[in-house]
Amino acid sequence: MGKNGRLFGTLDPFYEGGGVLGRRVANSGFLAALLAADPFAAYHFFCADEAARTNLARTLKARHPGLFAAGRLVCRHRLELPAALSRGGYHVFHLSDCLTHQPRLAAARNRFARDIFPITGPIHSLSRTGYPAAFLAHLWPGTTARDAVVCTSTAGRAAVAGFFAALRRGYGLSPEAFPQPATPLIPLGVDVPANAPPASGERAAARAGLALPEATAMVLVLGRLSHHSKMDLLPVLKAFGRLFAAGLPRCAVRLVLAGWTQPDDDLSATLANLAANMGLDLAIVPRPDGPAKRALLAAADVFCSVPDNPQETFGLTVAEAGACGLPAVVADFDGYRDLVVHEETGLLVPTLGPDQSAEVDALAPLLIDNQYHLLLSQRTAVDVAALAESLLRLITEPELRAHLGRAARARIEARFSWPAVIQAHLELWDDLWRAPVDEARARAAVHPLGLCFADVFAAYPTERFDPGMMLAASRAGQAVARGQEFPVIYAGLTGRIEAESLRALCVLCRKPLPAGEAAGRLQAALSGLGAEAAQAYVLFALKHDLLERRR
């Protein structure tokens, strides 16, 4: 058999239906790139049921007719797995997610397989409250040195380490008796040829389609337009407010927000009203299809994204924008700091996160995802002043935009193209085969479900809350203190963030105060307010440009 007779196995289809999500785009891109490289003799897919097997076979036949006709794409029912494992020949089983079946597949491998082959799976979003149980499943005596959780970002890798550390503390699991899988770092990939920088004609046509003057810089935000599952966009609008107050002509820039939206979400209307009030030229493009997305990237001058949500792990849109040759202004948060090199391919904006989350930790398992993600994200503050400064530089310096954009394209092409990512996986799988195997392990006990968000995701923001950092009311905060302006508070924060309490905080900070003293004085002034809630007020006020740091 060709390709050294090596077989690739998986339990997952990789090609998934449904709406456009980063996970689905990444998984389909991985499989397409793997089959294009074609390093294995055959590819075996073990499907959950007959309907799934039939659907996947149909998809593979349409997308990869040559491989399918040659009998090298094999779709089987999962009930056939034990017999297939016992026949041997598998070089690796790679799953589309490390949190679904990976430890259970390792148990099946250890029981049925002729060889202890590597089993790997990547991380995607990590912040759902059920995930500690999924990670606990990896801590069992059957985990071998040939098992790996592939981490797509350095911050995500730190979060995975946080999961394992918390589980070991909670259940007294020693590394010797309860080993954990390796955590190699391999990013997600992007289709570099499909995301090539636009030719001059394509760019001109795209800008003409938007009625965008050549002298106007277009700043593009592309991704889920959701304050509870991606990023709060108010800091972006606040940054433009700062720029206009400092003298930037309003005709110099247009902000375009494009991406997934919920039909019944009033966020877009809120953003449009706020932009109109400040005279910001704002366009909102809900759910753009492939050609529309390409046109937006072709027309844009600057890519901007300021995620604040722990469900974000990598940042695929940042890679796509970089491949298109766009310089980026992004939050120094999660995987974005892997994708953007500050002052080389774009500009990173500092973020500040909490150092405690015990109340949310306890509530989160009782809430739906959007509720506790909103609570968490509103405690991560993007530095609005730094965001405004970074946007101003790229809006007003076309030569800097061009320089950073060229460097961004080169970096994505070299390190984040799908061929480079597939090669990294092939090298990983070969390395894992060389690792020694020890099967003398004991099983793990009860799955702990507790999770401290502040500790596990401490690596995402630039730094954590420091009681000694100096804060003062910003221009907007001074206006709130005088009762001349009123902050926007999302419905999901009702009863947790109150306008009058924010006003009290702004009054306290009319003169610079240490953050810990500001939180303590607010706590003393408001009956029943705990220390964590007081800190949350400070972070919320920083996030919404009511307070600013004094360095």
C-alpha positions as CSV (number, residue, x, y, z in Angstrom):
1,M,0.0,0.0,0.0
2,G,1.3,3.5,-0.9
3,K,2.1,6.3,1.6
4,N,3.9,3.6,3.7
5,G,0.5,2.0,4.4
6,R,-0.3,4.5,7.1
7,L,-3.9,5.2,7.9
8,F,-5.6,8.3,9.2
9,G,-8.6,7.8,11.4
10,T,-11.2,10.1,13.0
11,L,-14.6,10.0,14.6
12,D,-15.6,13.4,13.2
13,P,-16.9,14.6,9.7
14,F,-14.9,17.9,9.9
15,Y,-17.2,19.2,7.1
16,E,-20.2,20.5,9.1
17,G,-23.4,22.2,8.1
18,G,-25.0,25.2,9.7
19,G,-24.0,28.9,10.0
20,V,-20.6,30.3,9.5
21,L,-18.6,29.9,12.7
22,G,-14.9,30.0,13.3
23,R,-14.8,26.4,14.5
24,R,-16.6,25.1,11.4
25,V,-14.5,27.1,9.0
26,A,-11.3,25.9,10.7
27,N,-12.4,22.2,10.8
28,S,-13.4,22.2,7.1
29,G,-10.2,24.0,6.2
30,F,-8.1,21.5,8.1
31,L,-9.6,18.5,6.3
32,A,-9.4,20.1,2.9
33,A,-5.7,20.9,3.4
34,L,-4.9,17.5,4.8
35,L,-6.5,15.8,1.8
36,A,-4.7,18.2,-0.6
37,A,-1.4,17.3,1.0
38,D,-2.5,13.6,0.9
39,P,0.1,12.1,3.3
40,F,-1.8,8.9,4.1
41,A,-2.7,5.7,2.3
42,A,-6.4,6.0,3.3
43,Y,-8.6,8.2,5.5
44,H,-11.2,6.4,7.7
45,F,-14.2,8.2,9.1
46,F,-16.2,6.4,11.9
47,C,-19.6,8.0,11.9
48,A,-22.1,8.1,14.7
49,D,-25.0,6.6,12.7
50,E,-26.0,5.5,9.2
51,A,-27.5,8.8,8.3
52,A,-24.3,10.6,9.2
53,R,-22.3,8.1,7.3
54,T,-24.4,8.5,4.1
55,N,-24.3,12.3,4.3
56,L,-20.5,12.4,4.8
57,A,-19.9,10.0,2.0
58,R,-22.0,12.2,-0.3
59,T,-20.0,15.3,0.8
60,L,-16.6,13.6,0.4
61,K,-17.5,12.3,-3.0
62,A,-18.5,15.8,-4.2
63,R,-15.5,17.6,-2.8
64,H,-12.7,15.0,-3.4
65,P,-13.9,12.8,-6.2
66,G,-10.5,11.3,-7.1
67,L,-9.7,10.1,-3.6
68,F,-13.2,8.8,-3.2
69,A,-13.3,6.9,-6.4
70,A,-9.9,5.3,-5.5
71,G,-11.5,4.0,-2.3
72,R,-9.2,6.0,-0.1
73,L,-12.0,7.9,1.7
74,V,-13.8,5.3,3.8
75,C,-16.9,6.1,5.7
76,R,-17.8,3.5,8.4
77,H,-20.3,3.2,11.2
78,R,-18.8,3.7,14.6
79,L,-19.8,0.2,15.6
80,E,-17.0,-1.0,13.3
81,L,-14.4,0.8,15.3
82,P,-13.2,-2.2,17.5
83,A,-12.6,-4.5,14.6
84,A,-10.8,-1.7,12.6
85,L,-8.6,-0.9,15.5
86,S,-7.6,-4.5,16.0
87,R,-6.5,-4.8,12.4
88,G,-4.0,-2.0,13.0
89,G,-2.2,0.3,10.5
90,Y,-3.4,3.6,12.0
91,H,-0.7,6.3,12.2
92,V,-3.0,8.7,14.1
93,F,-6.6,9.4,15.1
94,H,-7.2,13.1,14.9
95,L,-10.5,14.6,16.1
96,S,-12.0,18.0,15.3
97,D,-12.3,18.9,19.0
98,C,-10.4,17.7,22.0
99,L,-13.4,17.9,24.3
100,T,-15.8,15.4,22.7
101,H,-14.5,11.9,22.4
102,Q,-10.8,12.0,22.8
103,P,-10.3,10.3,26.2
104,R,-13.0,7.7,25.4
105,L,-11.3,7.0,22.1
106,A,-8.1,6.5,24.0
107,A,-9.8,3.9,26.2
108,A,-11.1,2.1,23.0
109,R,-7.6,2.2,21.5
110,N,-6.0,0.8,24.7
111,R,-8.5,-2.0,24.7
112,F,-8.8,-2.9,21.0
113,A,-5.9,-1.5,19.0
114,R,-2.9,-3.5,18.0
115,D,-0.7,-0.4,18.4
116,I,-0.9,2.5,20.8
117,F,-1.1,5.2,18.1
118,P,-1.3,8.9,18.8
119,I,-4.7,10.5,19.4
120,T,-4.9,14.3,19.0
121,G,-7.6,17.0,18.9
122,P,-7.5,20.8,18.9
123,I,-9.0,23.3,21.2
124,H,-11.7,25.7,20.1
125,S,-13.8,27.7,22.6
126,L,-12.9,26.7,26.2
127,S,-15.2,28.7,28.5
128,R,-18.4,26.7,28.9
129,T,-19.1,25.5,32.4
130,G,-19.3,21.8,31.4
131,Y,-15.7,21.8,30.1
132,P,-14.0,21.0,33.4
133,A,-15.7,17.7,33.3
134,A,-14.5,17.2,29.7
135,F,-10.9,18.0,30.7
136,L,-11.1,15.8,33.8
137,A,-11.8,12.9,31.4
138,H,-8.2,13.4,30.0
139,L,-6.7,12.8,33.5
140,W,-6.9,9.1,33.7
141,P,-4.4,6.3,33.9
142,G,-4.9,5.3,30.3
143,T,-3.6,8.6,28.9
144,T,-0.3,8.0,27.3
145,A,2.6,10.1,26.1
146,R,1.2,9.7,22.6
147,D,-1.9,11.7,23.4
148,A,-2.1,15.4,22.8
149,V,-4.4,18.3,23.1
150,V,-3.4,20.6,20.2
151,C,-3.5,24.2,21.5
152,T,-4.1,26.9,18.8
153,S,-2.8,29.9,20.8
154,T,-0.4,30.5,23.7
155,A,-3.2,32.0,25.8
156,G,-5.4,29.0,25.0
157,R,-2.5,26.7,26.0
158,A,-2.3,28.6,29.3
159,A,-6.0,28.1,29.9
160,V,-5.7,24.4,29.2
161,A,-2.9,24.3,31.8
162,G,-5.2,26.2,34.1
163,F,-7.9,23.5,33.7
164,F,-5.6,20.7,34.5
165,A,-4.0,22.5,37.4
166,A,-7.4,23.3,38.9
167,L,-8.6,19.7,38.5
168,R,-5.5,18.3,40.1
169,R,-5.8,20.6,43.1
170,G,-9.5,19.9,43.5
171,Y,-9.2,16.1,43.3
172,G,-5.7,15.5,44.6
173,L,-4.6,13.9,41.3
174,S,-0.9,13.3,41.0
175,P,0.8,13.5,37.6
176,E,2.4,10.1,38.2
177,A,-0.9,8.3,38.7
178,F,-3.1,10.5,36.5
179,P,-1.0,11.8,33.6
180,Q,-2.3,14.4,31.2
181,P,-1.9,14.7,27.4
182,A,0.8,16.8,25.8
183,T,-0.2,20.3,24.8
184,P,1.7,21.2,21.7
185,L,1.1,24.6,20.1
186,I,-0.1,24.6,16.5
187,P,-2.3,27.4,15.2
188,L,-5.3,27.3,13.0
189,G,-4.8,27.9,9.4
190,V,-6.1,30.2,6.7
191,D,-6.6,29.8,3.0
192,V,-3.8,32.2,1.9
193,P,-4.5,32.1,-1.8
194,A,-8.2,32.7,-1.4
195,N,-7.5,35.7,0.9
196,A,-4.9,37.4,-1.3
197,P,-4.6,41.2,-1.2
198,P,-6.9,42.8,-3.7
199,A,-5.6,44.1,-7.0
200,S,-6.1,47.8,-7.6
201,G,-9.1,47.2,-9.8
202,E,-10.8,44.9,-7.2
203,R,-10.2,47.5,-4.4
204,A,-11.5,50.3,-6.5
205,A,-14.7,48.4,-7.4
206,A,-15.2,47.4,-3.8
207,R,-14.9,50.9,-2.6
208,A,-17.1,52.2,-5.4
209,G,-19.7,49.7,-4.3
210,L,-19.7,51.2,-0.8
211,A,-19.7,54.8,-2.2
212,L,-16.5,55.3,-0.3
213,P,-14.2,58.2,-1.2
214,E,-10.6,57.3,-1.7
215,A,-9.5,59.9,0.9
216,T,-11.7,58.2,3.6
217,A,-10.1,55.5,5.6
218,M,-12.3,52.4,6.1
219,V,-12.0,50.6,9.4
220,L,-13.5,47.1,9.3
221,V,-14.7,45.1,12.2
222,L,-15.5,41.6,11.0
223,G,-17.0,38.9,13.3
224,R,-20.0,38.1,15.5
225,L,-21.6,41.4,16.4
226,S,-22.5,40.3,19.9
227,H,-21.6,41.9,23.2
228,H,-22.2,38.6,25.0
229,S,-20.4,36.1,22.8
230,K,-17.6,38.0,21.0
231,M,-16.8,41.6,21.9
232,D,-18.4,44.8,23.1
233,L,-18.3,47.4,20.4
234,L,-18.9,50.4,22.6
235,P,-15.2,50.8,23.3
236,V,-14.7,51.2,19.6
237,L,-17.3,53.9,19.3
238,K,-15.9,55.6,22.4
239,A,-12.5,55.6,20.8
240,F,-13.9,57.4,17.8
241,G,-15.6,59.9,20.1
242,R,-12.2,60.6,21.6
243,L,-10.7,61.1,18.1
244,F,-13.4,63.5,17.0
245,A,-13.1,65.5,20.3
246,A,-9.4,65.8,19.6
247,G,-10.0,67.2,16.1
248,L,-10.1,64.3,13.6
249,P,-12.4,65.3,10.8
250,R,-15.4,63.0,10.7
251,C,-15.1,62.7,6.9
252,A,-11.7,61.1,7.4
253,V,-13.1,57.7,8.4
254,R,-15.9,55.2,8.0
255,L,-16.5,52.4,10.4
256,V,-18.0,49.2,9.0
257,L,-19.3,46.5,11.3
258,A,-19.9,43.2,9.5
259,G,-20.8,39.7,10.7
260,W,-23.2,37.4,12.4
261,T,-26.2,39.0,14.1
262,Q,-29.3,37.7,15.8
263,P,-32.6,38.7,14.1
264,D,-34.1,39.9,17.3
265,D,-31.1,41.7,18.7
266,D,-31.4,45.5,19.1
267,L,-27.6,45.9,19.4
268,S,-27.2,47.1,15.8
269,A,-29.9,49.8,16.3
270,T,-28.2,50.9,19.6
271,L,-24.8,51.2,17.9
272,A,-26.3,53.1,14.9
273,N,-28.0,55.6,17.2
274,L,-24.8,56.2,19.2
275,A,-22.8,56.6,16.0
276,A,-25.3,59.1,14.6
277,N,-25.1,61.1,17.9
278,M,-21.4,61.5,17.5
279,G,-21.4,62.1,13.8
280,L,-19.6,58.8,13.0
281,D,-20.0,57.4,9.5
282,L,-21.1,53.9,10.4
283,A,-22.2,51.0,8.2
284,I,-23.5,47.7,9.6
285,V,-23.5,44.7,7.2
286,P,-25.3,41.8,8.8
287,R,-24.3,38.2,7.9
288,P,-22.2,38.9,4.7
289,D,-21.8,36.0,2.4
290,G,-18.4,35.0,0.9
291,P,-18.3,37.5,-2.0
292,A,-19.6,40.3,0.3
293,K,-17.0,39.5,2.9
294,R,-14.3,39.5,0.3
295,A,-15.5,42.9,-1.0
296,L,-15.4,44.4,2.5
297,L,-11.8,43.1,3.0
298,A,-10.8,44.5,-0.4
299,A,-12.2,47.9,0.4
300,A,-10.9,48.2,3.9
301,D,-7.8,50.1,5.1
302,V,-7.6,48.9,8.7
303,F,-8.9,45.8,10.4
304,C,-10.1,46.3,14.0
305,S,-11.2,43.7,16.5
306,V,-11.3,44.1,20.3
307,P,-12.5,40.8,21.8
308,D,-13.2,40.7,25.5
309,N,-14.9,37.3,25.9
310,P,-13.2,34.1,27.2
311,Q,-15.0,32.0,24.6
312,E,-12.7,33.5,22.0
313,T,-9.5,31.5,21.7
314,F,-7.7,32.1,18.4
315,G,-9.1,34.8,16.1
316,L,-9.5,33.4,12.6
317,T,-10.8,36.7,11.1
318,V,-7.5,38.4,12.2
319,A,-5.6,35.8,10.2
320,E,-7.8,36.3,7.2
321,A,-7.4,40.0,7.3
322,G,-3.7,39.7,7.6
323,A,-3.6,37.4,4.6
324,C,-5.5,40.2,2.7
325,G,-2.7,42.6,3.6
326,L,-4.6,44.6,6.1
327,P,-2.9,46.1,9.2
328,A,-4.7,45.4,12.4
329,V,-5.7,47.2,15.5
330,V,-6.7,44.5,17.9
331,A,-7.0,43.8,21.7
332,D,-4.0,42.3,23.4
333,F,-6.2,39.3,24.3
334,D,-6.2,35.5,23.8
335,G,-4.8,34.3,20.5
336,Y,-4.8,37.7,18.9
337,R,-1.4,38.4,20.4
338,D,0.0,35.4,18.5
339,L,-1.4,36.7,15.2
340,V,-0.4,40.3,15.5
341,V,3.1,41.4,16.2
342,H,2.9,44.9,17.8
343,E,4.4,47.6,15.7
344,E,5.4,45.0,13.0
345,T,2.1,43.7,11.6
346,G,-0.4,45.8,13.5
347,L,-1.0,47.4,16.9
348,L,-2.0,45.6,20.1
349,V,-4.3,47.5,22.5
350,P,-3.9,46.6,26.2
351,T,-6.7,44.9,28.1
352,L,-7.4,44.6,31.8
353,G,-9.2,41.6,33.4
354,P,-10.4,40.7,36.9
355,D,-8.3,38.9,39.5
356,Q,-11.4,37.3,41.2
357,S,-14.5,35.7,39.8
358,A,-15.9,33.5,42.7
359,E,-19.4,34.8,42.4
360,V,-19.6,34.2,38.7
361,D,-17.9,30.8,39.1
362,A,-20.7,29.8,41.4
363,L,-23.5,31.2,39.3
364,A,-22.3,30.2,35.8
365,P,-23.4,26.6,35.9
366,L,-26.9,27.8,36.8
367,L,-27.1,30.3,33.9
368,I,-27.1,30.0,30.1
369,D,-23.8,30.7,28.3
370,N,-24.7,34.2,27.1
371,Q,-25.6,35.4,30.6
372,Y,-22.3,34.5,32.3
373,H,-20.2,35.3,29.3
374,L,-21.7,38.8,29.4
375,L,-20.9,39.1,33.1
376,L,-17.3,38.0,32.4
377,S,-16.7,40.1,29.3
378,Q,-18.0,43.3,31.0
379,R,-15.1,42.7,33.5
380,T,-12.5,42.8,30.8
381,A,-11.7,46.4,29.9
382,V,-10.0,47.5,26.6
383,D,-7.8,50.6,27.0
384,V,-10.0,53.0,25.1
385,A,-7.4,55.8,25.1
386,A,-4.8,53.4,23.6
387,L,-7.4,52.1,21.1
388,A,-8.1,55.7,20.0
389,E,-4.4,56.4,19.6
390,S,-3.8,53.2,17.6
391,L,-6.7,53.9,15.3
392,L,-5.6,57.5,14.7
393,R,-2.1,56.3,13.7
394,L,-3.4,54.0,11.0
395,I,-6.2,56.3,9.9
396,T,-3.8,59.1,9.3
397,E,-0.6,57.4,8.2
398,P,-1.1,55.5,4.9
399,E,2.6,54.6,4.6
400,L,2.4,52.9,8.0
401,R,-0.7,51.0,6.9
402,A,1.0,49.8,3.8
403,H,4.2,48.7,5.7
404,L,2.3,46.8,8.4
405,G,-0.1,45.3,5.9
406,R,2.8,43.8,3.8
407,A,4.4,42.4,7.0
408,A,1.0,41.0,8.1
409,R,0.6,39.2,4.7
410,A,4.1,37.7,4.9
411,R,3.7,36.5,8.5
412,I,0.4,34.8,7.8
413,E,1.7,33.2,4.6
414,A,4.8,31.8,6.4
415,R,3.2,30.7,9.7
416,F,-0.5,30.4,9.4
417,S,-1.2,29.0,5.9
418,W,-2.9,25.6,5.8
419,P,0.1,23.8,4.2
420,A,2.3,25.1,7.1
421,V,-0.2,24.0,9.7
422,I,-0.6,20.5,8.1
423,Q,3.1,20.1,8.1
424,A,3.3,21.0,11.8
425,H,0.7,18.3,12.5
426,L,2.6,15.7,10.5
427,E,5.7,16.4,12.4
428,L,3.8,16.3,15.7
429,W,2.3,12.9,14.9
430,D,5.8,11.5,14.0
431,D,7.2,12.9,17.3
432,L,4.4,11.4,19.4
433,W,5.1,7.9,17.9
434,R,8.6,8.2,19.4
435,A,7.3,8.9,22.9
436,P,7.5,6.0,25.4
437,V,4.2,4.4,26.5
438,D,3.3,3.6,30.1
439,E,-0.1,2.0,30.6
440,A,0.1,1.3,34.4
441,R,-2.2,4.0,35.6
442,A,-5.3,4.3,37.8
443,R,-8.6,5.8,36.8
444,A,-9.7,9.3,37.9
445,A,-12.4,9.8,40.4
446,V,-15.4,12.1,40.4
447,H,-15.4,14.9,37.8
448,P,-15.1,18.3,39.5
449,L,-17.2,20.9,37.8
450,G,-15.9,24.1,39.6
451,L,-14.0,26.6,37.6
452,C,-12.3,29.9,38.5
453,F,-12.6,32.0,35.4
454,A,-10.3,34.7,36.7
455,D,-7.5,32.3,37.3
456,V,-7.9,30.0,34.4
457,F,-8.1,32.9,31.9
458,A,-5.6,35.1,33.6
459,A,-3.3,34.9,30.6
460,Y,-5.8,36.4,28.2
461,P,-5.7,40.1,29.3
462,T,-2.5,42.1,29.3
463,E,-2.5,42.3,33.1
464,R,-4.8,41.8,36.1
465,F,-6.5,44.2,38.4
466,D,-3.9,46.1,40.4
467,P,-5.3,47.9,43.5
468,G,-2.4,50.3,43.3
469,M,-3.0,51.5,39.7
470,M,-4.2,55.2,39.6
471,L,-7.5,55.9,38.1
472,A,-9.4,59.1,37.3
473,A,-12.7,60.0,35.8
474,S,-12.4,60.6,32.0
475,R,-14.0,63.4,30.1
476,A,-17.1,61.2,29.7
477,G,-16.9,60.2,33.4
478,Q,-16.8,63.8,34.5
479,A,-19.9,64.4,32.5
480,V,-21.6,61.4,34.1
481,A,-20.6,62.7,37.5
482,R,-22.3,66.0,36.7
483,G,-25.4,64.2,35.5
484,Q,-24.9,65.5,31.9
485,E,-24.3,62.0,30.3
486,F,-25.7,58.6,31.1
487,P,-23.9,55.3,30.5
488,V,-25.2,52.5,28.4
489,I,-26.0,49.4,30.5
490,Y,-27.0,46.2,28.8
491,A,-30.2,44.4,29.8
492,G,-28.2,41.4,30.9
493,L,-26.5,43.5,33.6
494,T,-29.7,44.8,35.2
495,G,-29.4,44.7,39.0
496,R,-25.7,44.2,38.8
497,I,-24.5,47.5,37.2
498,E,-26.6,50.5,38.2
499,A,-26.3,54.0,36.6
500,E,-26.4,55.8,40.0
501,S,-23.6,53.6,41.4
502,L,-21.5,54.3,38.3
503,R,-22.2,58.0,38.9
504,A,-21.0,57.7,42.5
505,L,-17.8,56.0,41.3
506,C,-17.2,58.8,38.8
507,V,-17.7,61.4,41.6
508,L,-15.2,59.5,43.8
509,C,-12.7,59.6,41.0
510,R,-12.9,63.2,40.0
511,K,-9.4,63.4,41.4
512,P,-7.0,60.5,40.8
513,L,-7.4,57.5,43.2
514,P,-5.8,54.1,43.5
515,A,-8.1,51.5,42.0
516,G,-8.3,49.5,45.2
517,E,-9.3,52.6,47.2
518,A,-11.9,53.6,44.6
519,A,-13.4,50.1,44.8
520,G,-13.3,50.1,48.6
521,R,-14.9,53.5,48.9
522,L,-17.6,52.5,46.5
523,Q,-18.2,49.3,48.5
524,A,-18.5,51.3,51.7
525,A,-20.9,53.7,50.1
526,L,-23.3,51.1,48.7
527,S,-25.0,48.8,51.1
528,G,-24.6,45.1,50.3
529,L,-21.9,45.6,47.6
530,G,-19.2,43.0,47.9
531,A,-15.5,43.5,47.0
532,E,-15.8,41.6,43.8
533,A,-18.8,43.6,42.7
534,A,-17.0,46.8,43.5
535,Q,-14.1,45.8,41.4
536,A,-16.5,44.9,38.6
537,Y,-17.8,48.4,38.7
538,V,-14.3,49.8,38.3
539,L,-13.6,47.5,35.4
540,F,-16.9,48.3,33.8
541,A,-16.2,52.0,34.1
542,L,-12.8,51.6,32.6
543,K,-14.3,49.5,29.7
544,H,-16.9,52.2,28.9
545,D,-14.4,55.1,29.1
546,L,-15.8,56.6,32.3
547,L,-12.5,56.0,34.1
548,E,-9.0,56.1,32.7
549,R,-5.7,55.0,33.9
550,R,-3.1,57.6,35.0
551,R,0.4,56.3,34.4
